[in-house]
Amino acid sequence: MEIGLFVLRAVIGLTFAAHGAQKLFGAFGGGDLDGTASTFERLGLRPARLHATVAASAEFFGGLLLAAGLFTTPDAAVLIAVMCVAVIKVHGRNGFFSSNGGFEFNLVMAAGLFALAALGAGTWSLDAAGGIALSGTGWALGALGLGIAGGVAAVAAARAYSDSRGASRHDRGLHSPA
């Protein structure tokens, strides 16, 4: 079981870290923080630079921590929140399959995070070395609930920020019929 938890943590964590590196540093063909902020602006995630910095940092640093097995359940909650925002703002409207830009990848990543929160990081982890035991059904459900709530709150905060700045109905995605 330990090798399975190690591989699950490493693959999910390093995948998040790579996506975060794209957003933060422009690594692996990414758009760096300026490009990410520009994309977030178009998505209505305002203030875009703040949302881009938080999301990219969560993916990069949270992914590295997850791969190392340190603070696994809190990492899971934060990364589930990032996946939730991605589904709400980008992928949900495209259906299930990734080939159509859907939320398939996000769901698989969130399910893996949930599983890690439920099972724990395993003995081959920094959590185990430090005596951190935050796993089990309750912890997993808590990580899932906090992740979903955090993602929804981030989207709501972006909308409230845009509304307070007088964003047009079009900018908020509220197109009135012609």
Phi, psi and omega per residue, in radians:
M1 nan -0.605 -3.075
E2 -1.086 -0.697 3.135
I3 -1.177 -0.610 3.098
G4 -1.119 -0.781 3.102
L5 -1.132 -0.699 3.113
F6 -1.070 -0.835 -3.121
V7 -1.139 -0.756 3.121
L8 -1.032 -0.841 3.126
R9 -1.072 -0.816 -3.085
A10 -1.123 -0.800 -3.104
V11 -1.168 -0.851 -3.130
I12 -1.151 -0.804 -3.119
G13 -1.088 -0.817 -3.124
L14 -1.246 -0.490 3.040
T15 -1.155 -0.788 3.069
F16 -1.073 -0.782 -3.128
A17 -1.053 -0.692 3.115
A18 -1.131 -0.753 3.093
H19 -1.108 -0.690 3.083
G20 -1.139 -0.681 3.107
A21 -1.114 -0.634 3.052
Q22 -1.035 -0.824 -3.055
K23 -1.271 -0.652 -3.101
L24 -1.434 -0.797 -2.930
F25 -2.033 -0.087 -3.071
G26 1.342 0.250 3.137
A27 -1.187 2.733 3.043
F28 0.964 0.633 3.107
G29 1.396 0.227 -3.137
G30 -1.359 3.041 -3.052
G31 -1.695 0.165 -3.069
D32 0.970 -3.090 -3.029
L33 -1.137 -0.632 3.101
D34 -1.133 -0.779 3.116
G35 -1.133 -0.692 3.118
T36 -1.129 -0.763 3.113
A37 -1.077 -0.682 3.105
S38 -1.102 -0.758 3.096
T39 -1.108 -0.773 -3.139
F40 -1.109 -0.620 3.079
E41 -1.052 -0.822 3.118
R42 -1.092 -0.545 3.129
L43 -1.400 -0.144 -3.118
G44 1.479 0.261 3.107
L45 -1.570 1.504 -3.038
R46 -1.996 2.551 -0.042
P47 -1.184 2.226 -2.957
A48 -1.086 -0.738 -3.109
R49 -1.108 -0.724 3.114
L50 -1.121 -0.860 3.136
H51 -1.078 -0.699 3.137
A52 -1.133 -0.761 -3.136
T53 -1.114 -0.784 -3.130
V54 -1.134 -0.840 -3.110
A55 -1.111 -0.824 -3.118
A56 -1.127 -0.721 3.112
S57 -1.157 -0.712 3.100
A58 -1.054 -0.774 3.136
E59 -1.157 -0.827 -3.058
F60 -1.201 -1.020 -3.069
F61 -1.280 -0.699 3.085
G62 -1.083 -0.682 3.105
G63 -1.123 -0.747 3.110
L64 -1.128 -0.754 3.105
L65 -1.092 -0.732 3.131
L66 -1.091 -0.786 3.136
A67 -1.040 -0.648 3.120
A68 -1.386 -0.233 -3.122
G69 1.313 0.661 3.125
L70 -2.010 2.154 -3.092
F71 1.030 0.795 -3.000
T72 -0.987 -0.837 -3.098
T73 -1.225 -0.772 3.026
P74 -1.058 -0.680 3.055
D75 -1.004 -0.785 -3.134
A76 -1.022 -0.774 -3.136
A77 -1.058 -0.808 -3.117
V78 -1.122 -0.768 -3.100
L79 -1.262 -0.547 3.020
I80 -1.109 -0.671 3.088
A81 -1.057 -0.752 3.110
V82 -1.073 -0.748 3.121
M83 -1.138 -0.646 3.129
C84 -1.099 -0.787 3.099
V85 -1.078 -0.747 3.132
A86 -1.051 -0.699 3.116
V87 -1.184 -0.812 -3.096
I88 -1.118 -0.794 -2.997
K89 -1.585 -0.376 -3.028
V90 -2.242 -1.039 -2.861
H91 -1.567 -0.473 -3.052
G92 -1.009 -0.703 -3.098
R93 -1.238 -0.207 -3.090
N94 -1.705 0.135 3.135
G95 1.462 -2.873 -3.003
F96 -1.393 -0.855 -2.898
F97 -1.325 2.354 3.110
S98 -1.053 -0.558 -3.132
S99 -1.066 -0.363 3.080
N100 -1.849 0.233 -3.099
G101 1.404 0.296 -3.083
G102 -1.381 -3.014 -2.979
F103 -1.653 0.223 -3.110
E104 -0.927 -0.903 -3.124
F105 -1.057 -0.797 -3.120
N106 -1.061 -0.719 3.141
L107 -1.148 -0.754 3.126
V108 -1.103 -0.747 3.123
M109 -1.115 -0.773 3.133
A110 -1.118 -0.675 3.112
A111 -1.130 -0.711 3.081
G112 -1.108 -0.701 3.094
L113 -1.128 -0.743 3.091
F114 -1.046 -0.788 3.135
A115 -1.065 -0.736 3.119
L116 -1.142 -0.668 3.086
A117 -1.142 -0.622 3.134
A118 -1.266 -0.782 -3.038
L119 -1.515 -0.463 -3.040
G120 1.594 2.979 -3.066
A121 -1.323 -0.307 -3.099
G122 1.583 2.992 -3.075
T123 -1.305 -0.326 3.098
W124 -1.593 1.022 -3.065
S125 -2.598 2.838 3.041
L126 -1.267 -0.499 3.035
D127 -1.008 -0.839 -3.134
A128 -1.111 -0.743 -3.139
A129 -1.101 -0.586 -3.125
G130 -1.651 0.049 3.134
G131 1.253 0.434 3.136
I132 -1.546 2.004 -3.075
A133 -2.178 1.387 -3.140
L134 -2.025 1.179 -3.120
S135 -2.483 2.935 -3.115
G136 2.181 3.091 -3.072
T137 -1.018 -0.845 -3.125
G138 -1.071 -0.758 3.123
W139 -1.132 -0.708 3.131
A140 -1.132 -0.791 3.111
L141 -1.119 -0.649 3.068
G142 -1.109 -0.774 3.112
A143 -1.091 -0.734 3.113
L144 -1.117 -0.831 3.139
G145 -1.083 -0.797 3.112
L146 -1.147 -0.666 3.118
G147 -1.103 -0.820 3.120
I148 -1.123 -0.808 3.131
A149 -1.070 -0.732 3.119
G150 -1.120 -0.724 3.106
G151 -1.122 -0.805 3.117
V152 -1.109 -0.713 3.126
A153 -1.118 -0.678 3.117
A154 -1.107 -0.746 3.118
V155 -1.159 -0.738 3.127
A156 -1.129 -0.705 3.121
A157 -1.123 -0.685 3.099
A158 -1.114 -0.733 3.112
R159 -1.134 -0.773 3.134
A160 -1.092 -0.701 3.103
Y161 -1.082 -0.816 3.125
S162 -1.085 -0.747 3.131
D163 -1.087 -0.686 -3.124
S164 -1.211 -0.384 3.127
R165 -1.634 0.028 3.103
G166 1.357 0.547 3.113
A167 -1.043 2.543 -3.140
S168 -1.239 2.837 3.075
R169 -1.028 -0.618 -3.141
H170 -1.129 -0.765 3.141
D171 -1.066 -0.535 -3.120
R172 -1.524 0.023 3.133
G173 1.401 0.301 -3.135
L174 -1.843 1.282 -3.100
H175 -1.286 2.210 3.081
S176 -1.487 2.579 -3.121
P177 -1.111 2.562 -3.120
A178 -1.360 nan nan
